[in-house]
Amino acid sequence: MASTPLPPASAPTSGNTQVSIDLGDRSYDILIGGGLLVADTFAGLPKSSKALIVTNTTVGPLYTAKLRAALVPHHKTVLDVELPDGEQYKDWPALNQIFTRLLEEAADRKTVLYALGGGVVGDMTGFAAACYMRGVPFVQVPTTLLAQVDSSVGGKTAINHPAGKNMIGAFYQPQRVICDLDTLDTLPQRELLAGLAEVIKYGPIADAEFLSWLEANMDKLLARDRASLMHAVKRSCEIKAWVVGQDEKESGLRAILNYGHTFGHAIEAGMGYGAWLHGEAVGCGMVMATDLSARLGLIDKATAQRIRTLIERTGLPVKGPDLGPDRYIELMQVDKKAEGGEIKFVVVGPLGQATTRSAPDALVRDVIAAHTR
């Protein structure tokens, strides 16, 4: 997994900023800051007569009117559709609500879709945009920390299947990502903690200095200090943009972004989508993946404990549900990284670097037994 060097972290800033993701003719900017739901933010995007805001029943009442006012100067008609809120609705029926609205309004191939919400809304809007008339433009307007630092960036779009998470989807890049930190003011604390799991993952897999910064600033992040959130979102986006710019379709390096996700997706599917938030499952999954890394001799126990301690400080669960090792393994064999039924895990070692590899079945079972209730 050879790669170009990770760009150095920029100094923390209190003003609005941006990160660019380099994908040739599919390149785009990630705008980060406060007060971004205004008309100027959306200048220079594809022109169309109609636009559709896709949101959910929780976020819609808070921000649809504000986003519509920002879009009116750029589109003659701004429509919206509200989906049910929750991971359990990341499915075909909810996706079809988007298609039905587009068809009812005779939307054409220039219609722009705006994803206003968290990761579920962003994933489904992107997938709908990839499919409708074989591809229409879309813009990500993420309103959760998890979506701002991870799911809105990189063009992964999907819905879930009862047998596996995110197994039906497409790679389809947005035109722009708008991370308005003001939207985090209305984010429930549980959702904030879930987002911090995806922030934390970038340290062990790519940037040991960022991990140290997170340890020093976690209390500020938990208190929603704006400058700290700005730096955390920007650095997370810088790292993800660096990875995706080298491996857009996850043929190699990009797989490291799934640190903790193989175990985490098994928890989500095994418990039923929505019982655990995605970030909660990933946080617990990172504890398991870190322990596996130590048992494979890639990091020492002190490093593994350091990562676990940081995850515990956020209030995220560090013990998974007792589904039984057989059920965990059954679910992980459906993971997208699995090859020929062999499970591939993202493991850390040394700190700040990661790779994917298989592991002996007995070792995996020991990890599951050690970290489930």
N, C-alpha and C positions, 0 to 999 in steps of 0.2 A: 504494500500500500504506500508506495512512494508518493510524496506530495511536496508542493512548494511550501516555503516557510510560512508559518502563521504570522499574519501582520501584527505588529506591536499594538498594545492597547493605547488608545488615545486618552488624554487626560480627562478626568471627569468634568462635565460642563453643566451649567444650569440652563443654558439656552437650547433652543430647538436644534436638532442635528439630523444627519442622514447617513445611511450606509448604502453603498451600491453593490449590487450582485451582478457579476460579469458572466453573462451567458450568450455573448454574441448578439444576434438580432433579437434575442429574448431577454436582454438585460433590463433591469429596472431598479428603482430606488426604494429604499425603506425610510420613510420619514418618521422621526421620533421626537416627541415633545408635547407641549400642552397647547390647547386652543387650536387644534388642527382641523376641526370640523367646520371649516369656512371655505368659501368659494375658491380662494386663491390656491388652496391645497390641491384642488382637482383640475387646475389648468394644465393643458398639454396632454390630457388623456384622450383616447379615441372619441371622436364626435359621433353622436347618434341622436335620432329623434326621441327614442324611448330608452329609459333606464329602469332597472328593477332592483330595488333594495330587498335583499333576502335577510331576514332577521328571525328572532324567536319571540315567544310571548313574554319573556322576562326583559330582554334588552329593547325590544321594539318600543314599548311605552316610554322608555327613558331617552332614546336617542334617534328614533326614526325621523321625527319632525326636524331636528337639528340637521341631520344629514340631508334630508330632502331640501331644506332651505339652501344648503351649500351647493346642491347639485342643480337646482332650478336654472341658474345662469348657463349651464352647460348642456341641458337636455330640455326638449319641449314638454315631455311628459315623464314624470318620475312616479313609478308604481312601487308597490311593496307587497310582500307576502310574509306572513308570520307563521313560522313552523313551531310545533310543540318543542318545549325546552327539555333537553336531556339526552345523554348518550344512547339511551334505549330507543330514541327516535331517529337515530342515524341509520335510516333504512330506506327501502324502496318506496313505501307509502309516502314518507316525508319528501323524498326526492321528487316523486311524481307531483307533489303540490307545486313545486317550482316549475316543472314542465307545463302543468295545467295552466298556471297563471300566464306563462309566456305565450302559450297557444291561444288562450282566450283573448289576449290583447293583441294578437297578430304580430308578435315581436319578430323582427327580421334578424338577419345574420350580423347586423351592426349593433344591435342592442347590447348595452353594457350592463353587467350584473355587478352589484356591490354587496359584498359579504359583511354584514354588520352583526358581529357577535363573537362568540368564542370559537374553539376549534371545531366543534360539530358543525356550526353554521358555515365556517370557512371551508371545511372539507366538502360539504355537500354543495355549496355554491360553486366551488371550483370544478367539481365533477359534473354538475349540471351545465356549466359553461363549456366544458370540454365536449359534452355530448350534443347540446342543442345545436341543430343545423351543422353538426360536425365541428363546432367550435366558434364561440363568441367571446369577446373580451370580458375580463372581470377584474375587479379591484378588491383587495383585502382591507377591511377596516376592523381590525381585531379589537375587542373590548375586554379581554381577559389577559392576565399576565402570561398565562401559558400560550395563548395564541400569539401574543406579541413577540415572545422570545423563541417560538418554535414553529407551531403548525401553520402560521400564515406565510412563512418564508420557505421557499424552495419548491413549490409547485406540486407537492403530494396532495392528491385529492382522492377521496374514497368514501364508501359506506361500509357498514359492518354486515356480517353474516352471522347467524347463530353459532356457526361452527368456527368462526375466526374473525378477529378484528381487522378492519381495513383491508380485507382481502379482495374487494371489488372496487377498482378505481383506475386512475390514470395520472400520469405526470403531465401537468398543465400549469404553466407559469402565469401569475397575475401580471397586470400592467403596472401596478404600484401597490405598496403596502403602507397604510397610514396608521401608525401607532400613536394614538392620542392618549397620553398618560392621564388626562382628566377623567377618562372613562373608568380608570381603576379606582376612583373615589367611591363608586357605587358597587364595587366588587365585594361580595361576601368574603369574610376572612378565610373560610374553608377553601374557596376558589383561589385566593391569594397564595395560600400555602401550597396548593396543588401546582400553581405556576412556578413556585420556587424550586420544585423538584426538577423542572426542565432547565432552570437557570443553573442549579448546582451541577448538573451532569456535564456541563461544558468544562469545568475545572479538571476533573480526573481524566477526561478523554483528550483534552487539547491544550490546557493552559493552567499549569500548576500555580502560577502567580495569581490568576483569577480565583482559584480555590482559596488561597490565602486571603485575598481581598474579601471574599464572601465570609470567611470565618471572622474577620475583623469588623465587618459591617452588617452581620445578620440581624442584630437587634434593630438597626436603623431600617432595614428592609421590612422587618415585621411590623414596624411602626409606620410604614409607608412614607418614609422620608423621600421627598421628591428627587433630590439630587442623587441619592443612592439608587432609587429605582431607574432613573435615567441612565446611569452608568451600567447597571445590571442589564437593562434591555439592550443598550447599544453594544456592549461587549458580547452578549449572547448572539445578537444579529451579525456582528462582525465574524464570529467564529463560524456560524452556520453558513453565511455567505461565502466564506473561504472554502468550506467543505463542498458545498453545492456547486460552486464555480468550477471545481475540479472533477466532480463526479455527480452530474445532475441526476442520473437515473439509477444510482445505487449499485453500480457494478463492482465497487471496491470500497474506497475510502468512506463514502457516505454512510455505510453501514454502521460506523462507530457512533453515529447519532442515536442509534437504538440501544445505547447502554442502559441496562435495566428494563428494557421494553420486552424482551423475550419472556422473562418471569412475569413482568407487569401485565402484559396482554393476557397471559394465562389466568391471572387473578381476575381481570375484568370479565373475560368470557366465562370463567368457571363460576363466578358469583352472580352473573347476570349483569348486562350492561347498565350502568347507572348506580349500582350498589356501592361501588368504589369509584371515585373520580379518577380520571386518567392519571393525573399527577400523583395521587396517593398511591396508585398501583405501581407507577414508575419509581417513586421514592423507595418503596419496599423492594421493588425489583432491583434497584441499584445496590441495596444492602446485600441481597443475594448474589448479584453478579460480582460485587467486590469481594465477598467471602470466597466465591469460586476462584477469583483471580489469586487470592492468597493461598488457597489450597493447591493451586497449580504452580505455586512458587514464583509468580510474576510480581507480587508485591509482598511486603512483610506485614505481619499482623498489626503493627502499630499504624501503618498507613491505612489498612482496612478499617481499623477502629476510628481513625481520624475522620474518614468519610462518613461512617455510620453516625458518629457523634454530631456532625454538622446536620445530617438529615433529621436526627432526633431533636435538635434545637429548633427546627422549624415546626415541630409538632406533627410531622408526617408519621404514618405508621411504619414500624420497622419489623413487624411480625405479620406474615401473610396468613390468610385463612387456611384452615386445615382441610384442603381438598383431597389430600392423599397424594403421595409421590406419583402413583400411576396416572392419576387424572392430570396433574401438572404436566407430566411428560407427554401424555396424549394431546393436550392442548398446544404444547410447545412444538410438537411435530408438525402442526399446521402453520406455524410461523413462516413468514415470507423468506426468512434467511435459511430455513431448513433446506437441505439438499439431499434428495433420495431418502427422505425420512430421517436423516441425521441432523440433529439440532445444532445450530451454530450460535454461540454466545459471544456477546461483546465483552471482552475482558480488558482490564486495565493493567498496565505495566510496561515501563515504569510510570510513575505518576505524571500525568500530562500527556500520556500516549495511550492508544488503545488499538486493539485489533479484534478480529473475529476468529473463533476456533471452536472445535468440538471438544467435548470433555467426556471422560469415562462415566458410564451410566451410574455406577456406584457412588462416584463423587457428587454427581448432580443430586442424587437421592439424599446424600448426607447433608448437602446445602439446604435442600427443601425441608428436611426434618429439623434442622437447626434454627430455621427462621419462620416456622409456622406455629400457630397456636394449637 
